[in-house]
Every structure is written in C-alpha cells, then in structure tokens.
Amino acid sequence: MTSARITLDRDFTVGDVPHRLFGSFVEHMGRCVYTGIFEPGHPTANESGFRTDVLDLVRELGPTVVRYPGGNFVSGYNWEDGVGPVDQRPRRLDGAWHTLETNQFGLHEFMDWSRLANVEVMQAINLGTRGVDAARELVEYANHPGGTYLSDLRRKNGAEEPFDIRLWCLGNELDGPWQIGHKTPTEYGRLAKEAAKAMRYVDPTIELVAVGSSNSGMPTFGEWEHTVLSHVYDEVDYISLHAYYQEHDGDAASFLASALDMDHFIESVIATADAVRARGRHKKHINLSFDEWNVWYQRGKETEDQEHRVKESGWREHPRLIEDEYTMTDAVVVGTFLNSLLRHGDRVHIANQAQLVNVIAPIRTEENGPAWRQAIFWPFARMAALAKGRILRASVTSDRVETTQYSDADIVDVSATWDEENSRVALFLANRSLDDAATVEVALHGFRGDRIVRAEILEAPDGADRHVSNTAADERVVLRPLPGVSITDGGLTLTLPALSWAVVEVTVAKA
C-alpha cells in the first residue's frame, strides 16, 4: 500500500478553468470525417448525412471546441473546394495522407455539424501551399455579413448569416520537414504576421494561434518559438504545442509518468514566450494552445508497413489510418495529461485531444455499423463536465515511482477545481502504480466537506489485465462507483486501486 496527502486551500488558486481547455480535433484523415461523423446512408444518419449515434457520443464526451480541417491535411487544402454545390466540388489528391478527397464534406457541413454537437469551431488555414490572400478571403467568406462577392457567395451557398468563427490557426506544424510547405522559423514568422494582419483587417475581433513546435523533441524547439514570436507577437493571441506519447518496450512506469514531459514542454514554451515579451517590451501575454495531444502508438516498422500498404493500394477514399485501440493503461495516462493541462490553465487556454472519431480517438465507429466509447473516453468526459469555476493549486506529498525515461514521479497525480457558484470541489486523481493501491488523504483549508456527490473509479474489470480495452461488442472499461470515500473533520479520505483513475465531487461550505 502506498500513500499520498493532498492539500487544497480556497485562497490558493491558479485561475479560472478555461472553457476551451476540453477541445477536440476533426481532420480529413482516415475515417475521422467519412464514416466517422459523416456517413449518408447509415441507419442513424440524419438528413444531412451526420451520424446521430456519433453526435450522441460527442455530446456525452463534451468537447467545447473542435479544430478543423487539419492537421497535415490543411497544408495542401483549398478551402474553396469544400463550398458550393456538392455535386460540383472537385475530387483532389491529398498528399498528406495519400488519399482521395471527395470534398463531399466541407466548411458548410462542418458548421452545421458543430451546431448540432454544441461546439465552437477552431478553423485552420493553409499556410503551406497558400498564403495571405486565401487567408483573408476565407475570413471574409465566413464572417462578413454580406454585400461583398465572397460574403454573398456564402449566402448563395445556403448560409445567410455569417459563421462568426472567432478562433483561427495560422497553419499547422510548419516546422516539420514532413509538412507540405515546410518553412524555416523566419519564413513562417513573416508569412504568419502578414496573414494575421490581413485577416484582422477583415475582422478585427478574431483570435489567432501561431504555429509552435510539433513536439519538444524537434531540433528547432525553443529557437522556433522565439523566432516566430519575435515576428508575430503583436498580431497573435496564442502559440501552439503538439505532443503524442506511447509506451516503449514495455516500460509502463515511464509511460505512466509521461505527463512530466508535458509539464516541462508547457513550462518551457511559457518561459520562451515571456522572454520574447520582456525583450520586446510587450504588454500582453501570449497564451498557449495545446491543440494536438494524445496517446499515439507510432510503432516503427508496423506503422511504416501500414503507410506502405495505403500507398501501394493507390489513391483511395478514407482508408483506415492509425485507429489505435486504447487500453486501461492508456486511459490512466490520458487522465494525467488532462491533469497537466488543467494545472497549467492560467496559460494553457486551449487544448484539443486529437482526434475525435476513429483516428487515435475516444470514439470508434464501423461503417454502416455501431459506434462505441474507447477507454480514454471517460477521463475526458468527466473532466469536461465537472471541471468548473477555479483551478485549485494542489500541494501533493506522495510516495514516488522510479522511471527510466523521466525523473521520479508522484504515484498519485491530481488536479482539482472549485465551483463556487454550486459550492462543489472536484478532484481528478490517477494512481500510477501497477501493483499497489494508494491511500489518499485530502486536507481542505477554507472549506468544510458536506456531502459526497460523486465518487467514480476507472480500473480494469475483475480478471482483466492492464491491456484490457473496449470493443464494439463489449465496453469493459467503464466508470463504476468508488466505495469508501469518507468526509473527515479536515477533508476527505479514499483509497485508489492500483492503475486507476478516479473522480470525486463533494459539496463544500466555507469554513
């Protein structure tokens, strides 16, 4: 048995919970769009071709903002291909994923879908093969009320009212040699600055995200952020971060501690952005958009073989790509990533789990078949629903676990929020130990615990190992009641089973 003590104080908070922290991502990649969110002819499809079984799961998952249409896809995409009469839209080769894009689903369809899903749109523009002109024209098409060629074209295409898209990404991963239109930081910084200016000439109310490093292991990491922000600081509101993690060679301890790397990545980008702010004597702070993150098994030869098979099969519509099947272990890790993002919510104002359906996703589907929740669905869904109000600064004293890839990590990982309006404190906890349960004592300062509203645990079901996952036929990894949570004079006590994720919500009164 291991142990941890967590102290939460009403007067020590990080900031408000950002509404956009629980975002997702829809890219024209694999089966995310086609047979994912959009499948005309499916038994559940509505008149627009949207799968309503998927819409139900998306609403249950609870993302607040969805990034679209890429991703690598956007760096070779002409936005005009996805508007206008569907039967007149061109079929294009997508070099990013070696697929045939039909453009049966485009901007208007995504806007209609987003309203049904109750999500804000985060629109990415192509700064790979295109530039300033296409960027400003897309803003005019989407956001100008009318009376100009492009805004009237939108109205002719069926959208009388502006789409009013507030949030825009200035390209995608242009630091990466794999990206169509790859650029040096100076090339990108200059282009992003001019695109941002032109877009804001059309609509000065929009918010803009500059491209940051594709991951913290990039050889240009740090230099890229510093150079890009030196160009665009006054024109943008956010800089992006992308990170994916996986278990290597059975090293589960390091994998379960990989949120330490996410912490370091976030804090390094904050430091770099603030250094540019100081040097340029800027008044505002640049905040962070962690607009791609997840567990992704990039399995070396296995992944290369899949990519080879896709290319060998020719140009096909929506082939299966990176449809990872997530395990109980992955779900705990995703819970710790969400904790990391929430703990840094004073500067990480946007975050998007990649992707929403089928492609490394919490939701899976089969063509003309069912949709189901993957194991990683649950930590996201509960945190998106319950993390409200203020982020509490948690002081943690925990037994430690040794790792080979990172430093020693707390066995119990935690984040917490205080919803003052509804007098509730929510705790989100992970036990990283593969073998030992953990007793947890929570001290509440300035609060008095009143009633346990919710106590749920995500753990491997009886008889299953840590690799258990959900399938279309059997969702085995689900939240269950967590017994034994008690309110004490000073707070709470509970026990976390080995390799588990839990949520505890309690009503409180001010002490």
N, C-alpha and C positions, 0 to 999 in steps of 0.2 A: 504494500500500500504506500502510495506517495501522498504528498500534501501540498496545499497552496493556500496562502492568505491574500485576499484581495481587499483593498481599502478604497471606498468611493466616498467622496465628500461633495456635498451640494454646492459648495463655494469654489470648487476646482473643476472647471470645465474647459474643454478645448475650443468649442464654438458650436454653432448650430449644425444640425445634421443637414448636409446639402441634399436638396431634393433630387438632384441629378446623379447622386452617387450610385444609385442602383439602376444602371443602364445596361442596355444590351446592344447587339450588333447584327444587322442583316446585310449580307454581301451576296452579290451574284456569283456564287461559288458553290460547286457541287449541287446538293439538293436543299440548300437553305431556302431559296425562293420557290423554285419549281418542284412540286411535290412536298414542299415544306409548308410555307404559309399560303401558297397559291397552287391550287390543283382543280381547275374546272373539270367537272365530271365526277369528282369524289362524292361519295354518298352524303357527306356533311357540307359540301360546298354551297355557299350562298350564290345569289345571282351575279356577283362579281367574281366568282371563282375562288374566294377565300375559304380555306378550310376552317369551319367553325369549331371543330374539335380542337384544333390548334389554337384558335383565338381564345377558347375557354381556358386552356392551359397557360397561355400567355398572361391572361388577366389574373389567374391564380398565382403565377410566378411573380407578377407585379413590377416589371421594369417601368421606369418613369420616362426614359428617353432611349431612342434607338438610332444608332448611327447607320447611314445608308448612302450610296450603294456599294461601298468598299472603303478600305481594303485595297489589295493589289489591283483588283478589277478596275477601280476608278481611274487609275493612271493611264488607261488606254480607252476610256469611255467617252463617247459623245452624248451629252445629256439630251440633245435633240432627237436621238434615236428612240428615246423612251417616251415621247409625247406624240399626240396626234392620233388619227385613226389607227387602231391596232392592226388592221389588215394591210396598212400601207407602211408599217415600220420595217426597217431593213434588218436582215439577218447578218450578224457580224461574227468574225473570228475573235475570240478573247484569248490573247496571247498569255495573259497572266496565269490562267488555269487550263489552257489548251482545250477550250470548249467552244461550242457553237451557241452564241447568244441570240435568242429569237426576238428579244425586246417586246415580248407579249406582256411583260410586267415592267412598268417604268414609274416615273415620278407621280403621275396622277393616281395610279393604282396604289402606290405606297402611301400617298397622303390619305386616300380613302381607308386603307387598311389601318393606318396609325390612329385614325379617329375611332374606329371600332375597338382597337386594342387599348385605347386611352393612354397613348404615349406621345411624348414630344419628339419631333423629328430633328435629328442632327445630320445635316446634309454635307457630304464631302464633295469637293470639286476636283477636277482633273488639272493638276499642275505638272503632270508628267509629259504628255504629248500636247497639251494645250496651255493656255495662259490667261492673261489679263482680260482679253475680250470675251472669251467664253465665260469667264467667272462673273463679270459684271452683267452679262446678258442673262445668265441663269438667275441671278438675284432679281433682275427686272421682271423676268418671266414669272417668277414665283411670288414676288412680294409687292410689285407695283399695282395699285388698284385698277388702272385702266387708262385708255386714251393714248397709248403708245403701241407700236407694232407688236412688241413682244407680250405686253400685258393683255392686249386684245387677242393675241393668238392663244393665250391661256384660256381666255373666256370662250373663244371659239371652240377650244378643245374640251369644254364642258365645266370649267371651274370659274364661275362668275366672280366669286370672292377671292382675294389673294390667299395664298397658302400661309403667309405670315411666318415663314421659317426664321427663327431667331438665331439658331446656333449653326455655325458653318466651320468645316475643317478645310484648311488650306493645303489640300493634297494628302498623300499617305506615304509614309516610310521612304521618303526620297533620299534618305541617307544610305539605303540598301542597294548594292550592285544588282540584285535580282529585280529591282523595280523598273518598270518601263519609264524612261525619262529620268533615271538616276542622276543626281546632281551633287556638286560639292556644296558645303555649307554656305559659301559666299554666293554661288549661283542661286541656290534655293532662297536664301535670305533676301536677296534683291528682288527675285520674282514674287515671293510671298508679300513683300512690302508693297509692291506696285499693285498686285491683285487686291490686297486688303484695302488700299486707298480707293481703287476704282469701285469695289463692291460697296464701300461705305458712302461713296458719292451717290449711289443709287438708293441705299437705305442705311442711314447713319445709326439705326437702332440695333443692328445685328451684332452678335458676339462671334469672335473669331479665334480659332485654335491653330497655332503654328505647329508644324511637324517637328517633333523631338526625335530622340534616338529610338530605333526599332527594338533595341534591347540594351541593357547595360554592358553587354559584352562586346558591343561594336567597337572597332578600333578608333573610331572618331568620337566615342561617347565623351561628353564633357566639352570637348572642343566644338562639337556640332551645336550644342545648346548655346554656348557662349557666343559663337559667331552669328548664328541665326538670330538670337535675341538682340544682339548689338545692332542688327539691321531693322528688326520689326518691333522692337519693344513698345513704341508708342502706338502701333497700329493694331496690336492683338491683345487678347484678354487671357489666353491660356497657351501653354505648351504641352504637347502630348508625350505620353510614355506608353510603351508596349512591352509586355513580358509574358512569356509562357514557361511553364515548368513541367517536369516529368520525373519519374523515379528512374534512376540509373543503376543497372546491375544489382537490383535487389537492395539498394541502400535506402531502406524505408525511413530510417532515422533522419537522414539529410533531407529527403523529400518532405517529410512532415515538418521540418524546420525551414522550408524554403521561403516562408513569409519574412524571415530575417533578411533575405536578399531583397525582397520587395520593399521592406522598410528602408534599407540602405539606398536603393535606387531612388525612392521618393525624396529622401533627405538630401541626397547628392544633387538632384535637379533643383530642389528648393534653394540650396546653397549657391548653385550656379546662377539661377535667375536673380537672386538677391545681390550677387556680386555685380551683375550687369546693371541692376538698378542703382547700386551705390556709385559705380563708375560713371554712369550716365546722368546721375543726379535726378533720376525719375521719381515722381511722387507715388505712382500707383505700384501695387504688387502684381506680378504675373502669377496666376494660379495654375494648377495642374489639371490636365485632362488625361486620366489613365484609361484611354479609350480602346485598348485591347489588352485583356488579361484572361488567363485561364490555365488549366492543366491541358497540355497537348503532347501526345506521345509521338514525337518525331523520331521514329525508330531506326534511323540509319538505313541499312540495306532494305528492310521491309518497306519503308516509306519510299525509297528510291525505286523499288520494284513496282509499287503501286503507281507512281508517277509515270514510270516507263510503260506500264500496261495502258494507262489512259492515253498516252501519246501514240502507242502502237495501234490502238483501236480506232484512230482517226479522230476527226472533229465531231464530237457527239454533244447532244444537249444534256445538261445536268447529270454528268456521271457521278457515281459515289466517290466522294473525297473526304478524307480524314473524319470518318464517322466513328470516333472513339466511343467505346463502351466504358462508362465510368464506374469505378468500384467504391466500396465503403471508404477505403483509404483516400481516394481522390476527393470524396465529399468532405472529409475532415480537413484536408489541405485547402480546399476552396473556402471552407469556413474561416480558416486562419487568414486567407487573403482578404476576405471581406472585413475581418477584424483590423487588419493593417490599414486598409483604405479608410475605415471609419475612424480609427485613431488619428489619422492624418487629415481629417475632414476640414480642418481650418485652412488647408491649402489645396487638397485634392477635392475639387468641387464637382468634377465629372468623372465617372468611371463606367466602362462598358465591358461586360463579360462577352467574350467572343466565342461562338456566335449564338444565335437564339435557337435555331432548329437544325438538327441533323449534323451540321458541321461543327465538331467539338462543342456540343451544345447540351443544355439541360433538358431539352425536349427532343424526342426522336419520333419519326413517322415512318410508315411504309406507304408506298404508292398504292392508292385505292384500298388502303388498309388502316390499321389503328394508329393512334398517337399515344405516347406514354412519357412518364417522368423518369429521367435518369436520377441516379443517386445524388448528384450535385445540385439538383433542383431545390432540395429542401433548405439548406442554409441560406441560399439567396432569397427564397420565397418568404421565409420567416423574418429575415433581417429587413427586407424591403417593406414588409408590413408593419414591423414593430419598432424599428429604429427611428424614433421621432423626438423632436424637441432639441435638447442639448446633449452634446457628447461629453460624457464624464471622463475625467483623467484618472485612469485606474493605476493604483500603486500595487504591484504584484511582487510577492515573495513566494517563490515556488521551488520545489525540487527541480533539478536540471537533468537534461538528457544530452549525452555526448553525440556529436555528429562529426563526420569526416569532411564534409563539404563546407560547413559553416561553423561558427562558434557554438558553444553550448547554448541550448535553448531552454526556456521555461517549459516544463512538462504541461502546465496549464496555460493556455493562451486565452485572452479575454478582451472584449470591448464592452462598453456599457453606455446607455443613454438614459436621460431623464426627461420624460414628457410631463412638464409642469402643469399643462392645461388639464391633463387627465390624471395627474398625481400617480404616475407609474414610472418605475425603474425597470429597464430591460437589460438583462445580461446575456451575452453570447459567448459560450465557452467551448474550448476544444481540449481534449486530453490527447496529447501526442504519444503517450506511452503505448507500445504494442502489447504490453503484458500486464501492467498494473493499473488498478483503479486509483483514483485520486480523491482524497477528502478535501473539500474546499470550504473555507470559512470566509464569509463576506462581511466586512465591517462597514456599516453605513453611518457616516457622520453628517449631521444636519438633517437626517431622515429618520423616520421610525417606520419599520416594516409593519404593514397592516394585514394584507391578505395575499396569498399566492394565487395569481390569476391564471398563470400558465406555467407548466414545467414539462418540457418535452425532451426526448433523447433520440438521437440518431446513432444507431450502433448496428453491427452485424447481427442478424437474427440468430436464434439458437441453432447450433450445428453448422453455421456458415463461417468461413474464414474471412480475412480482411479483403479478399479479392471478389467478394460477392457483389453482384450488380443487378440492375433491373432489366427486364426484357418486356417485349410486347405482351407476352403471356403471363408474366409474373413480376409484379413490382414488390420485391422482397425488402428493399431498403426504404423504409418509411419512418416517419416520426411516430414515436409511441410515448405514452405518459412516463415521466421520470418520477419514480417514487422517492420518498424520504427527504424531500426538501422541507426544511423547517425554519420558521421565523424565531429568532432569539432576541434577547434584550438588546443586543448590539447590532443585529443584522440577520444573516442567513447562514445556514449550513446545508451542504449537499454532498453527494458522492457521485463522481463521474466514472462510469465504467471505462476500462481500457479502450483506446482507439474509438473515441466517440465525440460527437458534437451535440451541444445542448443549448436550449434557450429557457431562461427563467424570467418571468414577468411578475412583478409584485406591486401592489398598490402601496403608497407611502404617504405619510403625513410629515410635515416639517417638525423636527424635534426642537 
